[in-house]
Amino acid sequence: MSTELDNTNEKSKLSELETQNYRQFKRLWFGQIISILGSEIVQFALIWWITIETESAFLLSLSMFLAFIPAIIIGPFAGVLVDKWDKKKLVVITDLLQALTTVMLILSFYLGFGSIWYIIGLNFLRAVFQSFHSPALMTIVSLMVPKEKLTRINGISQLFTALSQMLGPIFGALLMSVIPRIENILWVDVITFLFAIILLIKVKIPKIEPEVKDLQSEQAFKAKFKEGFQIIRNVKGLTTILFLAMLANFLLMPINTQFSLFIYRDHSGTEMDMAFVSAGMQFAIVAGAIASSAKKEWKNKVNIFLLGILFTFIGIAIIALTPYQQFWVMFVGSLIGFFGVPLLQTMLRTIIQVTIPPEAMGRVGSILRFMTSVAMPLGIILSGPIADLIGIQYLFLSAAILGIIVVGLTYAFSPIRHMNDSEFGKNITVVEPIEA
């Protein structure tokens, strides 16, 4: 009787602790959403500034290419360090450093030497800091949110991130119409970064027990890195899903990179036209995020993942075939194409967070980010020369057709569509490396 009472009290304390962590997480999450909104406003302004100043498909692709390189080179190794370092301090420091790079960019414009090359260089630095920020934040989520709420929380996060991304182009276009100098708009990014940091400082994040092994040694570092890959291989079906994510990211890069030039050069559009179509994309993502968060738990996550990719490429095909200056058709294509994005992202993220142990999430999360992002720089850098060679419209259409074909073949012939959710991540354990 006494043992049962002790077990009940222990469960009650655990439930109370999870509730407190969950409340703390909401505060952290709100700050990050505001920071994303500020970044989206500034990113829209910078992309449009580069578009009208250069009218170069190559420079657009180069600027985005260099912004992705750190995720490929640094990302996998950063995750091993994230598992070792204090997650809260790491997020605060990387947020501060990203705000500092924006201040440097503002000063460069005030002093008269701001240029496309300076923007590219500072965006590269921000991407370096983000390579540490993202896996740290992913680990925090898995620590503070109960597993049974992860799917819904990921869906809600997608919803509010999409709202920020929808409002960002609108606010960005409005600010550009009333504020003539780009450097004055950039202050929005700094202010929202500082807001997120202030909220984060007040959040108490659960600690992970420090490991006895010495991660300073090169042998232990390499062992941890290899272990991350081994954990991924042990999750049945995950490598196939990651391959599809890599291919989808590769084929999505042309529209992400050349969209502003497609609006400006192919359709003689303005920043308001770009904001209108961009808002359509984000509105669709909001709708998809609402759908993904409507249920506590989704079954058949793989099929939803595939359906999301299919919707995306159908929408891109419609955008590519839009008649001259018929931006409403482009808007409809955006609604169809981007509805599936939060669904596939939520399903993928939930599978990862449920199956990967929290103590290994940093290294595994960084490797997963590396694997899903590795094809993106190639898609980005190739989009410029190919757009100049065959035109942006045919570039978009070719990517859409290829994506639809791959999804159809995967659904028809791959066994992963028959997998039950319970088959993912069976018996996944973290095996500590044995040091000599």
C-alpha positions in Angstrom: 0.0 0.0 0.0 2.8 2.3 0.9 4.6 1.5 -2.3 1.5 2.3 -4.4 1.1 5.6 -2.6 4.8 6.5 -3.2 4.4 5.7 -6.9 1.3 7.8 -7.1 3.1 10.8 -5.4 6.0 10.3 -7.7 3.8 10.4 -10.8 2.0 13.4 -9.5 5.3 15.3 -9.0 6.4 14.3 -12.5 3.1 15.5 -14.0 3.4 18.8 -12.1 7.0 19.2 -13.3 6.0 18.5 -16.9 3.2 21.1 -16.6 5.7 23.7 -15.3 8.1 23.0 -18.1 5.3 23.2 -20.6 4.3 26.7 -19.3 7.9 27.8 -19.4 8.2 26.5 -23.0 5.2 28.7 -24.1 7.1 31.8 -23.0 10.2 30.8 -24.9 8.2 29.8 -28.0 6.3 33.2 -28.0 9.6 35.1 -28.1 11.0 32.9 -30.9 7.8 33.5 -33.0 8.2 37.3 -32.6 11.8 37.0 -33.6 10.8 35.0 -36.7 8.3 37.8 -37.7 11.1 40.4 -37.5 13.4 38.3 -39.5 10.8 37.7 -42.2 10.1 41.4 -42.5 13.8 42.2 -43.0 14.4 39.2 -45.2 11.7 40.3 -47.6 13.1 43.8 -47.7 16.6 42.5 -48.4 15.6 40.1 -51.2 13.6 42.7 -53.0 16.4 45.2 -52.6 18.9 42.7 -54.2 16.3 41.9 -57.0 15.8 45.5 -58.1 19.4 46.6 -57.6 21.0 43.7 -59.5 18.2 42.0 -61.6 20.6 39.0 -61.5 19.5 35.4 -61.2 23.1 34.4 -60.4 23.5 36.9 -57.5 20.2 35.8 -56.0 21.3 32.2 -56.2 24.8 33.0 -54.9 23.4 34.9 -51.9 21.1 32.1 -50.8 23.8 29.5 -51.6 26.3 31.0 -49.1 23.5 31.3 -46.5 23.1 27.5 -46.7 26.7 26.4 -46.7 27.2 26.6 -42.9 24.3 24.1 -42.3 26.1 21.6 -44.6 29.7 22.1 -43.3 29.2 23.0 -39.6 25.8 21.6 -38.8 26.6 17.9 -38.1 29.6 18.8 -35.9 27.7 21.6 -34.2 25.2 19.0 -32.9 27.8 17.1 -31.0 28.8 20.3 -29.2 25.2 21.3 -28.6 24.7 18.0 -26.7 27.6 19.0 -24.4 26.9 22.8 -23.9 24.2 24.6 -22.0 21.2 24.9 -24.3 19.8 28.1 -22.9 23.1 29.9 -23.0 23.7 28.7 -26.5 20.4 30.0 -27.8 20.9 33.4 -26.1 24.5 33.8 -27.4 23.5 32.9 -31.0 20.5 35.2 -30.9 22.8 38.0 -29.7 25.3 37.3 -32.4 22.7 37.3 -35.1 21.4 40.7 -33.8 25.0 42.0 -33.9 25.4 41.0 -37.6 22.3 43.0 -38.4 23.6 46.0 -36.6 26.8 45.7 -38.6 24.8 45.7 -41.8 22.9 48.8 -40.7 26.1 50.6 -39.9 27.5 49.7 -43.3 24.6 51.4 -45.0 24.8 54.5 -42.8 28.5 54.8 -43.5 28.0 54.4 -47.2 29.7 51.1 -48.0 26.7 48.8 -47.8 26.5 46.6 -50.9 25.3 43.2 -52.2 28.6 41.6 -51.2 28.4 42.9 -47.6 24.8 41.6 -47.3 26.0 38.2 -48.6 28.9 38.1 -46.1 26.8 39.0 -43.1 24.0 36.5 -44.0 26.7 33.9 -44.2 27.7 34.7 -40.6 24.1 34.6 -39.5 23.8 31.1 -41.0 26.9 30.0 -39.0 25.2 31.0 -35.7 21.9 29.4 -36.8 23.7 26.1 -37.3 24.1 26.0 -33.5 20.8 27.7 -32.7 18.5 25.3 -34.5 19.7 22.0 -32.9 19.8 23.6 -29.4 16.2 24.8 -29.8 15.1 21.4 -31.1 16.6 19.8 -28.0 14.8 22.2 -25.7 11.5 21.4 -27.3 11.9 17.7 -26.7 12.9 18.4 -23.1 10.0 20.7 -22.2 7.1 19.3 -24.2 5.5 16.0 -23.1 5.7 13.4 -25.9 2.0 13.0 -26.2 1.7 16.8 -27.1 4.6 17.0 -29.5 2.5 16.5 -32.7 0.1 19.2 -31.7 2.8 21.6 -30.5 4.7 21.1 -33.7 1.5 21.8 -35.7 0.8 24.9 -33.6 4.4 26.1 -34.0 4.0 25.6 -37.8 0.8 27.6 -37.6 2.3 30.6 -35.9 5.6 30.5 -37.8 3.5 30.5 -41.0 1.5 33.5 -39.7 4.7 35.3 -39.1 5.9 34.4 -42.6 2.6 35.6 -44.1 2.6 38.9 -42.3 6.4 39.4 -42.9 6.1 40.2 -46.7 3.0 42.3 -46.1 4.7 44.4 -43.4 7.9 44.4 -45.3 6.2 45.8 -48.5 4.3 48.4 -46.4 7.5 49.5 -44.7 9.4 49.8 -48.0 6.6 52.0 -49.4 6.9 54.5 -46.5 10.5 54.1 -45.4 12.9 54.9 -48.3 16.1 53.6 -46.7 16.6 49.9 -46.3 18.9 50.4 -43.2 16.0 51.9 -41.2 13.9 48.8 -41.9 16.7 46.5 -40.6 16.2 47.8 -37.0 13.0 45.6 -36.8 15.2 42.5 -36.8 17.4 43.8 -34.0 14.4 44.7 -31.8 12.7 41.4 -32.2 15.9 39.5 -31.5 16.3 41.4 -28.3 12.6 40.7 -27.3 13.2 36.9 -27.8 16.3 37.0 -25.7 14.6 38.8 -22.8 11.8 36.2 -22.7 14.3 33.3 -23.0 16.4 34.6 -20.0 13.4 34.1 -17.7 12.8 30.5 -18.8 14.0 27.6 -16.7 15.1 24.8 -19.0 15.5 21.2 -17.6 19.0 20.0 -17.4 20.3 16.8 -19.0 22.6 14.8 -16.8 26.2 15.5 -17.9 28.0 12.6 -19.4 31.0 11.0 -17.7 32.8 10.6 -21.0 35.3 13.3 -22.0 33.9 14.9 -25.1 37.1 17.0 -25.4 39.0 14.0 -26.8 39.0 13.6 -30.5 38.2 9.9 -30.2 35.0 10.5 -28.1 33.9 13.3 -30.5 34.2 11.1 -33.5 32.4 8.3 -31.7 29.5 10.5 -30.8 29.3 11.7 -34.4 29.2 8.2 -35.8 26.7 7.2 -33.2 24.3 9.8 -34.5 24.4 8.2 -37.9 23.9 4.8 -36.4 20.8 5.9 -34.5 19.3 7.2 -37.7 20.0 3.9 -39.5 18.3 2.1 -36.7 15.0 3.9 -37.2 13.2 1.8 -39.8 12.0 3.8 -42.8 13.6 7.0 -41.7 16.4 7.0 -44.4 13.9 6.7 -47.2 11.8 9.6 -45.8 15.0 11.6 -45.5 15.9 10.9 -49.1 12.5 12.2 -50.2 13.0 15.3 -48.0 16.4 15.9 -49.7 15.0 15.6 -53.2 12.0 17.8 -52.4 14.3 20.5 -50.9 16.5 20.3 -54.0 13.5 20.8 -56.4 12.0 23.5 -54.2 15.1 25.7 -54.3 14.5 27.3 -57.7 11.2 28.9 -56.6 12.6 29.9 -53.2 15.6 31.5 -54.9 14.2 33.0 -58.1 10.7 33.9 -57.1 11.3 37.6 -56.6 13.0 37.9 -60.0 10.1 35.9 -61.6 7.7 38.5 -60.2 9.8 41.5 -61.2 11.3 40.5 -64.5 8.9 38.0 -66.0 5.7 39.6 -64.9 6.8 43.3 -64.4 5.5 43.1 -60.8 6.1 45.4 -57.8 7.0 44.7 -54.2 3.2 44.7 -53.4 2.6 42.0 -56.1 5.3 39.9 -54.5 3.9 40.5 -51.1 0.4 39.5 -52.3 1.6 36.1 -53.8 3.9 35.5 -50.8 1.0 36.1 -48.5 -0.9 33.5 -50.4 1.9 31.0 -49.8 1.9 31.7 -46.1 -1.9 31.7 -45.8 -1.9 28.2 -47.2 0.8 27.2 -44.7 -1.3 28.6 -41.9 -4.3 26.5 -43.1 -2.1 23.5 -43.3 -0.7 24.2 -39.9 -4.2 24.4 -38.5 -5.0 21.1 -40.1 -1.9 19.5 -38.7 -2.6 20.8 -35.1 -6.3 19.9 -35.2 -5.7 16.3 -34.0 -3.6 15.2 -31.0 -2.2 12.3 -33.0 -2.1 11.6 -36.7 -1.9 8.1 -38.1 -0.3 7.2 -41.4 2.3 9.9 -41.1 4.2 8.7 -44.2 1.2 9.0 -46.5 0.5 12.5 -45.2 4.1 13.4 -45.8 3.9 12.2 -49.4 0.6 14.0 -50.0 2.2 17.2 -48.7 5.0 17.0 -51.2 2.5 16.2 -54.0 0.4 19.3 -53.3 3.5 21.5 -53.2 4.7 20.5 -56.7 1.2 20.8 -58.2 1.0 24.4 -56.9 4.5 25.2 -58.3 3.3 24.0 -61.7 0.3 26.4 -61.6 2.6 29.3 -60.6 4.9 28.5 -63.5 2.0 28.5 -66.0 0.5 31.7 -64.7 -0.4 34.1 -67.6 1.4 37.5 -67.7 0.5 39.7 -64.7 -2.3 37.4 -63.6 -1.2 37.4 -60.1 -4.5 36.0 -58.8 -3.7 32.7 -60.7 -0.3 32.7 -59.0 -2.0 33.3 -55.7 -4.3 30.2 -56.3 -1.2 28.1 -57.1 0.4 29.3 -53.9 -2.7 28.2 -51.9 -2.7 24.7 -53.4 1.1 24.3 -53.3 1.9 25.4 -49.8 -1.0 23.9 -47.9 0.9 20.6 -47.6 4.2 22.1 -46.4 3.3 22.2 -42.6 1.7 18.8 -42.8 4.9 17.1 -44.2 7.1 19.1 -41.8 5.0 18.3 -38.8 4.9 14.6 -39.6 8.7 14.4 -40.2 9.5 16.4 -37.0 7.2 14.4 -34.8 8.7 11.1 -36.0 12.2 12.4 -35.2 11.3 13.8 -31.8 9.4 10.6 -30.7 12.0 8.1 -31.9 15.3 9.9 -31.0 16.3 10.0 -27.3 16.6 13.6 -25.9 20.2 13.0 -24.8 21.2 12.4 -28.5 18.8 14.9 -30.1 21.6 17.5 -30.6 23.9 15.4 -32.6 21.1 13.5 -34.4 19.1 16.6 -35.0 22.1 18.3 -36.6 22.9 15.3 -38.8 19.2 15.2 -39.9 19.3 18.9 -40.7 22.5 18.2 -42.7 20.9 15.3 -44.6 17.7 17.2 -45.5 19.7 20.4 -46.4 22.6 18.9 -48.3 20.9 19.1 -51.7 19.6 22.6 -51.1 22.8 24.6 -51.9 23.2 22.6 -55.1 19.6 23.4 -56.1 20.2 27.0 -55.2 23.5 27.6 -57.1 22.2 25.7 -60.2 19.0 27.7 -60.3 20.8 30.9 -61.4 22.6 29.6 -64.5 19.6 27.4 -65.5 17.2 30.3 -65.1 19.4 32.4 -67.4 19.6 29.5 -69.9 16.0 28.3 -70.2 14.0 31.0 -68.3 12.6 31.0 -64.8 9.2 29.7 -66.0 10.5 26.5 -67.5 12.8 26.1 -64.5 9.9 26.1 -62.1 7.8 23.8 -64.4 10.6 21.2 -64.8 11.1 21.0 -61.1 7.4 20.6 -60.5 7.0 17.8 -63.0 10.0 15.9 -61.7 8.8 16.2 -58.1 5.3 14.8 -59.0 6.9 11.9 -60.8 9.2 10.9 -57.9 6.3 11.1 -55.4 4.1 8.9 -57.6 6.8 6.3 -58.0 7.6 6.3 -54.3 3.9 5.8 -53.4 3.6 3.0 -56.0 6.7 1.0 -55.3 8.1 1.9 -51.8 7.1 -0.3 -48.8 7.2 2.7 -46.4 3.6 3.7 -47.3 2.5 0.4 -45.7 4.3 1.0 -42.4 2.4 1.6 -39.2 3.5 4.5 -37.0 4.4 2.1 -34.2 7.1 0.5 -36.5 9.2 3.7 -36.4 12.0 3.8 -33.9 11.6 0.4 -32.3 14.3 -0.4 -29.7 16.3 2.8 -30.3 18.9 3.2 -27.6 22.0 5.4 -27.2 25.1 3.4 -26.9 28.0 5.3 -25.3 31.3 5.0 -27.0 34.0 3.0 -25.2 37.1 5.0 -24.8 40.6 3.4 -24.6 
